[in-house]
Amino acid sequence: MNKLIIISNRLPINITKVEGKLHFEKSVGGLATALSSLRAFPKKVWMGWPGIVDEELNEIEKTEIITELKKFGCIPIFLNQEKIDKYYYGFSNKTIWPLFHYFPLYTDYNQEYWESYKEVNKRFCNEILKFAKQGDDIWIHDYHLMLLPNLLREYLPDSSIGFFLHIPFPSSELFRQLPYRKEILEGMLGADLIGFHTYDYAGHFNESVRRILGYEHVFSQINTNERVVYSDIFPIGINYNKYSRAKKNKRTKRIVGIFRKKFKDRKIIVSIDRLDYSKGIPNRIEAYEYFLELYPEYREKVSLIMCAVPSRTQVDTYTQLKYKVDELVGRVNGKFGNIHWTPIYYLYRSLPFEEISGLYNLADIAMVTPIRDGMNLVAKEFIAAKTDAKGVLILSESAGASQELGEAVIVNSHDKREMAEAIKKALEMPIEKQISSNRLMQERLKRYDISRWASDFLDRLNFVKEQREIFKTTYLAGKFEESLIEDYIKSKQRMLLLDYDGTLVGFYDKPELAMPDNELLNIIEKLSAQKGNSIVIISGRDRNTMDSWFSKLNLTLVAEHGVWIKDIGKDWKTLHHLKREWKKEITPILELFVDRTPLSFLEEKDYSLVWHYRNVNTNLASNRVNELKNILANFTVNLNIGFLEGNKVLEIKNLGINKGAATTRMIRKQKPDFILSVGDDLTDEDMFAVLDANAYSIRIGNEKSKAKFHLKSYKDVRVLLKKLGDY
């Protein structure tokens, strides 16, 4: 049975070294709980950094860690202090974290951080490959390891790889500020399934992929030309029962009693966060201050208990944030407080579970108002803990949880007045309204808890695996390539039908770069010199261009997708009697679209018009293509013309002209006993469609095709043609 390999920056085991002795303690985090419950994967292992740097360990201690972690089903990946400083505190938390949380001014684009990030991702890959085998299921977690899916894909092409991002994915406008944006996207696209908390995050990712890499997406599927990758939504849950049952815990009961005695009948607002600029803590304090100014009747009747857990204390922005929070708390308490009442009780430390659950049970209001948050589980924990369903959640619209907890009081975390009014609304909300709202949210959280989240992701990963098998692309390799070469050798009359752009050369923005290079010319010359070979280059290019490139070679040329044909030693001629009067009516329409669409251009051929949009912003191009197709569909009904979509082009031409018609004519004329046909886009499907069952047809990329086989790129086509030229 296949293993499930879970990979994250940190292992779910806390390792500390006290007076030279190692101590191991299980994490109580939700992710560890969820993955431990996956009974469908009895063979599972967790790989990651053990949380202690190499410099603090000798070889004997490393061996002890490996042995001890094995008991927990974990395998450590050791890192030194420099890597932690640059990869973790550097790129992960000074570059990715602020940018993805919409704090571009805090983002540090340090090249050394990026180099370290790449090195650590490669280190993880190498360590995983020592343990993983083809066919294993691999689940990679979070922003620390965004390059890892593609690194593993290279060595484990048959494994199912899932990636889940636990933080927001920013809008494409913000993401494109990252200098390493292409590498990050390509790294993530090595996965089969990419999970996000919300529809917005998935949408931002899909749009970034389209705008930066040019890969289109349909619903949740992204076609990368080589593979289909799924992106989907999995809002992470909590261990619901843990929080709903906490009130029965003796220590929690005792803590609640202590709090009640201290605060008596005073209303309590609770705020629990890591001390992070994304959590909006200063905004929250200022909103509470504004509330006390607006509604003085609530002074001495309300207290804010604010717990800020120390976080990333080695990062400068976090140190500065602590100073600011300290100052704001002091200001509010000095402004409104007296000997009998402290407006804000500020705790700068982490709290044990019993104290947290005690605060949830005590609180009348929970303020969860981050400026940006991937999900925010505090909001869910507070609702789950309210077994009597009394209490009000004030929740920022910028937290992922707001898309599930719509019955909460939703606020803009930048709007001080709105948050102040939300506090008053929450304090005055009828008990019946509190109970009805909370019951709805509780049922939702109970159904989709942390275990359901984990199993849901892995079920979807399995579904993607099944779909991959159903629609598995057959690549020309191994026995298939051997069969082709064998049939090629024994045949006497061969025809090779070769598309040009994307098939024999790559796609280039500049026309001069698309010219055939010496390697390609030598391959074609060698093939055309073989006895019995008929080489045909069948392209959408115009005849003058093809003449200038290939007139000296012994081959047949087909231009404009079958409008023109030039047999060996003869002049160009048309295959049909064609009209071109219609061009006068269509040209102004296309010129208007060129004017309205920067970087697009119009190409006029003898019997067709071509609108090129390869360099156009993908969003704009998509809109313009659909708009133009709608116009043309109505405008060309009585003109006996149609349009053909190619790779980033839209061609308008006479109906009935395509590569299939030209191919049929040549096959009937020459009657070859071996046919090889190679193309890369929709225009080549007509060519594949007219071939008989014995022909070898190849489509470049992995899109569904009428071709029998696939190759990854034009480079693979050249390798194949070189092999044929050697026989």
C-alpha positions in Angstrom: 0.0 0.0 0.0 1.2 3.5 -0.8 2.5 5.7 2.0 1.2 9.2 2.9 4.1 11.5 3.3 3.2 14.8 5.1 5.7 17.6 4.7 5.8 20.9 6.6 8.4 23.4 7.8 8.1 22.2 11.4 7.4 18.7 12.8 4.4 18.2 15.2 7.0 17.5 18.0 8.5 20.2 20.1 12.2 19.5 20.9 14.0 21.4 23.5 17.5 21.0 25.0 17.8 21.7 28.7 21.1 21.3 30.6 22.4 19.1 27.8 19.3 16.8 27.7 16.8 16.6 24.9 13.1 16.8 25.7 10.3 15.7 23.3 6.7 16.9 23.5 3.8 16.4 21.1 2.2 19.4 19.5 -1.4 20.1 20.4 -1.9 21.9 17.0 -5.0 21.2 15.0 -3.1 20.0 11.9 -1.3 17.3 14.0 -4.7 16.2 15.4 -6.3 16.0 12.0 -3.6 14.0 10.3 -3.4 11.6 13.2 -7.0 10.7 12.6 -6.6 9.6 9.0 -7.3 5.9 9.3 -7.3 5.4 5.6 -3.5 5.9 5.6 -2.1 3.5 8.2 1.3 4.0 6.6 2.0 7.7 7.0 5.0 9.7 8.0 5.7 13.4 8.7 8.9 15.1 7.5 10.1 18.5 8.5 12.6 20.5 10.6 12.7 19.4 14.2 12.9 23.0 15.6 16.5 22.9 16.8 19.5 24.0 14.8 22.5 21.9 13.8 24.9 24.0 15.9 23.2 22.9 19.1 23.5 19.2 18.3 26.3 16.7 18.0 26.1 13.5 16.0 25.0 11.4 19.0 22.1 13.8 19.7 21.1 13.8 16.0 20.9 10.0 16.2 18.8 10.3 19.3 16.4 12.7 17.7 16.0 10.4 14.6 15.4 7.4 16.8 12.9 9.2 19.1 11.0 10.9 16.3 10.6 7.5 14.6 8.3 6.5 17.5 6.1 9.5 16.6 6.1 8.6 12.9 8.3 11.5 12.1 11.5 12.0 10.1 13.7 15.1 10.8 15.3 17.4 8.2 18.1 19.2 9.9 19.0 22.8 9.2 21.7 25.1 10.4 21.3 28.6 11.9 22.2 30.4 8.8 19.5 28.6 6.8 16.9 29.3 9.5 17.9 33.0 9.5 17.7 33.4 5.8 15.1 30.9 4.7 12.7 31.1 7.6 13.1 34.5 9.3 14.3 35.9 6.0 12.4 34.9 2.8 9.4 33.2 4.4 8.7 35.8 7.0 10.2 39.0 5.6 9.2 38.5 2.0 6.3 36.1 1.5 4.4 36.7 4.7 4.1 40.5 4.4 3.5 40.5 0.7 0.8 37.7 0.9 -0.9 39.6 3.8 -1.0 42.9 1.8 1.9 44.7 3.5 4.1 45.4 0.5 6.0 48.2 2.4 7.2 45.6 4.9 8.4 43.2 2.1 12.2 42.7 1.9 13.4 41.6 -1.6 16.7 40.2 -0.4 18.5 38.0 -3.0 20.4 36.1 -0.3 17.0 35.2 1.3 15.7 33.9 -2.0 18.9 31.8 -2.7 18.6 30.3 0.8 14.9 29.6 0.2 15.7 27.7 -2.9 18.5 25.8 -1.2 16.3 24.7 1.7 13.5 23.6 -0.6 16.1 21.5 -2.5 17.4 20.1 0.8 13.8 19.0 1.7 13.5 17.4 -1.8 16.7 15.5 -1.4 15.8 14.2 2.0 12.3 13.2 1.0 13.6 11.3 -2.1 15.6 9.1 0.3 12.4 7.8 1.7 9.6 8.3 -0.9 8.8 5.9 -3.7 6.9 6.3 -7.0 3.2 6.2 -6.3 3.3 7.5 -2.7 0.9 10.2 -1.8 2.6 13.5 -0.7 1.0 16.4 1.0 3.1 19.6 1.3 2.1 22.4 3.6 2.4 26.1 3.4 4.4 29.0 2.1 7.8 27.8 3.4 7.9 25.1 0.7 6.3 26.5 -2.4 9.1 25.3 -4.7 9.0 21.8 -3.4 6.0 20.3 -5.4 7.8 20.9 -8.7 11.1 19.7 -7.4 9.6 16.4 -6.3 7.5 16.1 -9.5 10.7 15.8 -11.5 11.7 12.6 -9.7 8.3 11.2 -8.7 6.1 11.8 -11.8 3.7 9.1 -10.8 3.1 10.2 -7.2 0.1 12.2 -6.2 1.3 15.5 -4.8 -1.0 17.9 -2.9 -0.1 21.4 -1.7 -2.1 23.5 0.8 -1.5 27.1 1.4 -2.5 28.1 5.0 -2.1 31.9 4.4 -3.9 34.1 1.9 -2.9 34.2 -1.7 -2.8 37.9 -2.8 -4.3 39.5 -5.8 -2.3 39.1 -9.1 -1.5 42.9 -9.0 0.2 42.4 -5.7 1.8 39.0 -6.4 3.4 40.2 -9.6 5.6 42.6 -7.4 7.6 39.5 -6.3 10.7 39.2 -8.5 10.6 35.4 -8.2 6.9 35.2 -9.1 7.3 32.7 -12.0 9.5 30.3 -10.0 7.0 30.4 -7.1 4.0 29.6 -9.4 5.9 26.9 -11.3 6.9 25.4 -8.0 3.3 25.2 -6.8 2.1 23.9 -10.1 4.2 20.8 -9.6 1.3 19.6 -7.4 -1.7 17.8 -8.7 -4.0 19.6 -6.3 -3.5 23.0 -4.7 -5.7 23.9 -1.8 -6.8 27.3 -0.4 -9.0 28.4 2.4 -11.4 30.6 0.3 -12.7 31.1 -3.2 -10.9 34.5 -3.3 -7.5 33.0 -2.6 -8.0 30.3 -5.3 -9.2 33.0 -7.7 -6.2 35.2 -7.1 -3.9 32.2 -7.7 -5.6 31.1 -10.9 -5.5 34.7 -12.2 -1.8 35.0 -11.3 -1.1 31.8 -13.2 -2.9 33.1 -16.2 -1.4 36.6 -16.2 2.2 35.6 -15.4 2.6 32.1 -16.9 -0.1 32.3 -19.6 -1.9 29.1 -18.5 -5.6 29.2 -18.9 -8.0 27.8 -16.3 -11.5 26.3 -16.7 -13.3 26.1 -13.4 -10.8 24.5 -11.0 -8.5 23.1 -13.7 -5.3 24.7 -14.9 -3.7 23.4 -18.1 0.1 23.8 -18.0 0.6 22.2 -21.5 2.3 19.3 -19.8 -0.2 18.5 -17.0 -3.6 19.4 -15.7 -3.5 20.9 -12.1 -6.5 21.3 -9.9 -7.0 24.2 -7.5 -9.8 24.0 -5.0 -11.2 25.3 -1.7 -10.8 23.6 1.7 -11.6 25.9 4.6 -9.7 24.5 7.5 -11.7 23.6 10.6 -10.9 23.1 14.3 -11.1 20.2 16.8 -14.7 21.2 17.6 -15.3 18.7 20.4 -12.1 19.9 22.2 -13.5 23.4 22.6 -17.2 22.6 23.0 -16.3 20.2 25.9 -13.7 22.5 27.5 -16.3 24.0 29.9 -16.5 20.7 31.7 -12.8 20.6 32.4 -12.1 21.1 36.1 -9.2 23.5 35.5 -11.2 25.5 33.0 -14.1 25.7 35.5 -11.7 27.0 38.2 -10.2 29.6 35.9 -13.7 30.8 34.9 -14.6 31.1 38.6 -11.5 33.2 39.3 -12.2 35.5 36.3 -15.9 35.9 37.4 -14.8 36.9 40.9 -12.4 39.4 39.5 -14.6 41.1 36.9 -18.0 40.5 38.6 -20.8 41.8 36.4 -18.6 43.7 34.0 -18.9 42.9 30.3 -15.8 41.2 28.9 -14.3 41.6 25.4 -11.7 39.0 24.6 -8.9 39.4 22.0 -6.4 36.6 21.4 -3.7 36.7 18.7 -0.1 36.2 17.9 1.6 39.6 18.0 1.7 40.1 14.3 1.0 43.2 12.2 -1.5 41.2 10.0 -3.8 40.8 13.1 -4.8 44.4 13.3 -4.1 44.8 17.0 -3.4 48.5 17.0 -6.6 49.2 15.0 -8.5 47.1 17.5 -7.2 49.1 20.5 -7.9 52.4 18.8 -11.5 51.2 17.9 -12.0 50.3 21.6 -10.6 53.7 22.7 -13.0 55.4 20.2 -15.9 53.3 21.6 -15.2 54.6 25.1 -15.1 58.1 23.8 -18.3 57.8 21.9 -20.2 56.0 24.7 -19.0 57.2 28.1 -21.9 55.3 29.7 -20.0 52.1 29.1 -16.9 53.1 31.0 -16.2 50.9 34.0 -18.8 48.5 32.7 -16.6 46.9 30.0 -13.1 45.5 30.0 -10.9 44.3 27.1 -8.7 41.3 27.9 -6.1 41.2 25.2 -3.6 38.3 24.9 -0.8 38.9 22.4 1.4 35.8 22.0 5.1 36.7 21.3 6.0 35.9 17.6 9.0 36.2 15.4 10.8 38.4 17.9 13.9 38.4 15.8 12.2 40.3 13.0 12.4 44.1 13.3 8.8 44.9 12.3 7.5 42.7 15.2 9.7 44.5 17.7 8.4 47.8 16.5 4.8 46.5 16.7 5.3 45.5 20.3 6.4 49.0 21.2 3.4 50.5 19.4 0.9 48.1 21.2 2.6 48.8 24.6 2.2 52.5 24.0 -1.5 52.3 22.9 -2.4 50.1 25.9 -0.8 52.6 28.2 -2.5 55.5 26.5 -6.0 53.9 26.8 -5.5 52.8 30.4 -4.0 56.2 31.4 -6.8 58.1 29.6 -9.8 56.2 31.0 -8.7 53.9 33.8 -8.9 54.5 37.6 -8.2 52.6 40.8 -11.4 50.6 40.4 -11.2 49.8 36.6 -8.6 48.9 34.1 -10.0 49.3 30.5 -7.4 46.9 29.0 -5.8 43.8 30.6 -2.8 43.2 28.4 -1.1 39.8 28.5 2.1 39.5 26.4 2.5 35.7 26.7 1.1 32.5 25.4 -1.7 30.9 27.5 -2.4 27.2 28.2 -5.5 25.7 26.7 -7.5 25.9 30.0 -7.0 29.6 30.3 -7.9 30.2 26.7 -11.0 28.2 26.9 -11.8 29.9 30.2 -11.6 33.3 28.5 -13.8 32.1 25.6 -16.5 30.9 28.2 -16.2 34.1 30.2 -16.3 36.6 27.2 -19.4 38.4 26.1 -17.7 39.5 22.9 -14.7 38.2 20.9 -13.0 40.7 18.7 -11.3 39.0 15.8 -10.4 41.8 13.5 -7.2 41.1 11.5 -6.2 43.3 8.6 -5.7 40.1 6.6 -5.8 36.5 7.7 -5.8 33.2 5.9 -8.5 31.8 8.1 -8.2 32.7 11.8 -9.2 29.8 14.0 -9.7 31.9 17.1 -13.1 33.0 15.7 -14.1 29.3 15.2 -12.8 28.3 18.7 -14.8 31.1 20.4 -18.1 30.0 18.7 -17.4 26.3 19.5 -16.7 27.1 23.1 -20.1 28.8 23.6 -22.1 25.8 24.6 -25.0 28.1 25.8 -24.7 30.0 22.5 -24.5 33.3 24.3 -21.9 35.8 23.1 -21.1 37.8 20.0 -18.3 37.4 17.5 -17.0 40.6 15.9 -15.2 39.4 12.8 -13.1 41.2 10.2 -14.3 40.8 6.6 -10.6 40.3 5.7 -10.3 37.1 7.7 -10.9 33.9 5.7 -13.3 32.7 8.4 -15.7 35.5 7.5 -16.8 33.5 4.4 -18.1 30.7 6.7 -19.2 32.8 9.7 -21.5 35.2 8.0 -23.8 35.4 11.1 -21.1 37.2 13.1 -20.9 41.0 13.2 -18.7 41.6 10.2 -16.6 44.8 10.1 -13.9 46.5 8.1 -10.8 46.4 10.3 -9.6 49.8 9.0 -12.9 51.5 9.9 -12.5 52.7 13.5 -16.0 54.0 13.8 -17.6 50.8 12.4 -15.7 48.7 14.9 -16.7 51.0 17.7 -20.4 50.8 16.7 -20.0 47.0 16.4 -18.9 46.8 20.0 -22.1 48.7 21.1 -24.2 46.5 18.8 -22.7 43.4 20.3 -23.3 44.6 23.9 -26.9 45.4 23.2 -27.7 42.4 21.0 -30.7 40.4 22.4 -29.9 37.0 23.8 -32.3 35.3 21.4 -30.4 36.8 18.4 -27.1 35.7 19.9 -28.3 32.2 20.4 -29.9 31.8 16.9 -26.8 33.2 15.1 -24.3 31.1 17.1 -26.3 27.9 16.7 -26.1 28.2 13.0 -22.4 28.8 13.0 -21.8 25.9 15.5 -23.7 23.4 13.3 -21.5 24.5 10.4 -18.3 24.2 12.3 -19.3 20.9 13.8 -19.9 19.4 10.3 -16.7 20.6 8.8 -14.2 20.1 11.6 -10.4 19.7 11.3 -10.6 15.9 10.6 -13.2 16.5 7.9 -11.0 19.1 6.3 -8.0 16.7 6.1 -10.0 13.8 4.8 -11.7 16.1 2.3 -8.4 17.3 0.9 -7.0 13.7 0.6 -10.3 12.4 -1.0 -10.0 15.2 -3.6 -6.4 14.3 -4.2 -7.4 10.7 -4.8 -10.1 11.9 -7.2 -7.5 13.9 -9.1 -5.4 10.8 -9.3 -8.3 8.8 -10.7 -9.0 11.5 -13.3 -5.3 11.6 -14.3 -5.5 7.8 -15.0 -8.7 8.1 -16.9 -7.4 10.9 -19.2 -3.8 9.8 -19.0 -1.8 11.3 -21.9 0.1 8.7 -23.9 3.6 10.0 -24.5 5.6 8.7 -27.3 8.3 6.9 -25.4 9.5 3.4 -24.8 7.7 0.7 -26.8 5.6 3.3 -28.6 8.7 5.0 -30.0 10.3 1.7 -30.8 7.2 0.7 -32.8 7.2 4.0 -34.7 10.9 3.6 -35.6 10.4 0.0 -36.6 7.5 0.9 -38.9 9.5 3.8 -40.3 12.5 1.6 -41.2 10.5 -1.1 -43.0 8.3 1.3 -45.0 9.1 2.3 -48.5 7.0 5.4 -49.1 6.9 7.8 -46.1 5.2 11.1 -45.5 6.1 13.4 -42.6 3.6 16.2 -42.0 5.1 18.8 -39.8 3.6 21.9 -38.3 6.1 24.7 -37.8 5.5 27.2 -34.9 5.4 25.3 -31.6 6.3 22.0 -33.3 9.7 22.5 -34.9 10.5 25.8 -33.1 9.3 27.5 -30.0 7.0 30.5 -29.9 8.9 33.8 -30.1 7.7 37.4 -29.8 10.2 38.6 -32.4 9.8 37.1 -36.0 13.5 36.8 -36.5 13.8 34.5 -33.6 11.3 32.1 -35.1 13.5 31.5 -38.2 14.7 28.0 -38.6 18.1 27.5 -37.0 21.0 25.4 -38.4 20.1 22.4 -36.3 16.5 22.3 -37.7 17.7 22.9 -41.3 20.2 20.0 -41.0 17.5 17.7 -39.5 15.1 18.4 -42.4 17.8 18.2 -45.0 18.9 14.8 -43.8 15.4 13.5 -43.7 14.5 14.8 -47.1 17.6 13.1 -48.6 16.5 9.7 -47.4 15.0 7.5 -50.2 11.2 7.3 -50.1 10.7 10.3 -47.8 8.2 13.1 -48.5 8.7 15.9 -46.0 5.8 18.4 -45.7 5.9 21.5 -43.6 2.2 22.5 -43.2 1.9 25.9 -41.4 -0.2 28.9 -40.8 2.6 31.1 -42.0 2.3 33.0 -45.3 3.9 31.6 -48.5 6.5 34.4 -48.8 7.9 33.7 -45.4 8.0 29.9 -46.0 9.6 30.4 -49.4 12.4 32.6 -47.8 13.1 29.9 -45.2 12.7 26.6 -47.0 12.9 27.1 -50.8 16.4 25.6 -51.0 15.3 22.3 -49.4 13.8 19.3 -51.1 10.3 19.4 -49.5 6.6 20.3 -49.9 5.3 23.5 -48.4 1.7 24.2 -47.3 1.0 27.8 -46.3 -1.9 29.6 -44.5 -3.3 26.3 -43.1 -3.9 24.9 -46.6 -4.7 27.8 -48.8 -1.4 27.5 -50.7 0.7 24.5 -51.6 4.1 24.2 -53.3 5.2 20.8 -54.4 8.9 20.1 -55.0 10.2 22.0 -57.9 6.9 23.7 -58.7 5.3 27.1 -58.1 2.7 27.9 -55.4 -0.9 27.3 -56.2 -4.2 27.5 -54.4 -6.2 24.3 -53.5 -9.5 26.1 -54.0 -11.1 28.9 -55.8 -11.1 31.5 -53.1 -12.5 35.0 -52.6 -11.0 37.9 -50.8 -13.5 40.7 -51.3 -14.8 40.0 -47.8 -11.5 41.3 -46.3 -12.6 44.9 -47.0 -15.5 44.5 -44.7 -13.7 42.6 -41.9 -10.4 44.6 -41.8 -11.9 47.7 -40.1 -13.4 45.5 -37.3 -10.0 43.9 -36.7 -8.2 47.2 -36.8 -10.5 48.6 -34.2 -9.6 45.7 -31.9 -5.9 46.3 -32.5 -6.4 49.9 -31.5 -8.3 48.9 -28.4 -5.9 46.1 -27.4 -2.4 47.2 -26.7 0.4 44.9 -28.0 -2.0 43.0 -30.4 -1.5 43.3 -34.2 -3.1 42.4 -37.5 -1.5 40.2 -40.1 -2.9 40.2 -43.6 -2.3 37.1 -45.7 -3.5 36.4 -49.3 -6.8 34.9 -48.3 -7.1 35.4 -44.6 -6.7 38.0 -41.8 -5.0 37.1 -38.5 -5.4 38.9 -35.2 -2.4 38.1 -33.0 -2.6 38.7 -29.2 0.4 36.7 -27.8 1.8 39.6 -25.9 -1.5 41.0 -24.6 -2.4 41.0 -20.9 -4.2 37.6 -20.5 -7.2 39.1 -18.8 -7.7 41.7 -21.5 -7.0 39.1 -24.2 -9.6 36.7 -22.9 -12.3 39.4 -22.9 -11.4 40.7 -26.3 -11.3 37.3 -27.9 -14.8 36.5 -26.7 -16.0 39.9 -27.8 -14.5 39.6 -31.3 -15.8 36.0 -31.7 -19.4 37.2 -30.9 -19.1 40.0 -33.5 -17.6 37.8 -36.2 -20.2 35.1 -35.6 -23.0 37.5 -36.5 -21.1 39.4 -39.2 -19.8 36.5 -41.3 -23.0 34.4 -41.6 -23.6 35.3 -45.3 -19.9 35.8 -46.3 -18.9 32.1 -46.4 -16.0 32.7 -44.1 -15.3 31.5 -40.6 -12.7 32.0 -37.9 -10.1 29.6 -36.5 -8.5 29.8 -33.1 -4.8 29.0 -32.9 -2.2 29.5 -30.2 -2.9 33.2 -29.2 -4.2 34.0 -32.7 -7.6 34.3 -34.3 -7.7 33.7 -38.0 -10.5 34.7 -40.3 -10.6 32.9 -43.7 -12.8 31.1 -46.2 -14.8 28.2 -45.0 -13.5 24.7 -45.9 -9.8 25.7 -45.8 -7.9 23.8 -43.2 -4.9 21.5 -42.8 -7.1 18.4 -43.0 -8.2 19.2 -46.6 -4.6 19.8 -47.6 -3.5 16.6 -45.9 -6.2 14.5 -47.6 -5.1 15.8 -51.0 -1.4 14.9 -50.5 -2.2 11.4 -49.1 -4.4 10.6 -52.0 -1.8 11.7 -54.5 1.2 9.9 -52.9 -0.3 6.9 -51.1 2.4 6.6 -48.4 2.7 3.4 -46.4 4.0 5.3 -43.4 2.6 8.7 -42.1 3.9 10.8 -39.2 2.0 13.9 -38.4 3.0 16.4 -35.7 1.3 19.6 -34.5 0.7 21.6 -31.4 -2.6 23.4 -31.5 -6.3 23.4 -32.6 -5.4 24.1 -36.2 -3.6 20.7 -36.3 -6.6 18.7 -35.1 -8.1 18.8 -38.6 -4.9 17.2 -39.9 -5.0 14.5 -37.2 -8.7 13.8 -37.9 -8.2 12.7 -41.6 -5.4 10.2 -40.9 -6.2 6.5 -40.8 -5.6 4.1 -37.9 -2.1 3.1 -39.0 -0.7 6.7 -39.1 1.4 8.1 -36.2 0.0 11.4 -35.0 1.6 13.5 -32.2 0.3 16.5 -30.4 2.7 18.8 -28.5 1.6 19.3 -24.9 -1.0 17.4 -22.9 -4.3 18.8 -24.1 -7.0 16.4 -25.3 -6.4 15.6 -28.9 -7.3 13.4 -31.8 -3.6 12.5 -32.0 -2.5 9.1 -30.8 0.5 10.3 -28.9 2.0 13.4 -27.2 5.4 14.9 -26.8 6.2 17.7 -24.3 7.9 20.2 -26.5 9.4 21.0 -29.9 12.7 19.9 -28.5 11.4 16.3 -28.1 10.2 16.5 -31.8 13.7 17.4 -32.9 15.1 14.5 -30.9 12.7 12.1 -32.6 13.4 13.4 -36.1 17.1 13.1 -35.5 16.6 9.5 -34.7 14.6 8.9 -37.8 17.3 10.7 -39.9 19.9 8.2 -38.7 18.2 5.2 -40.4 
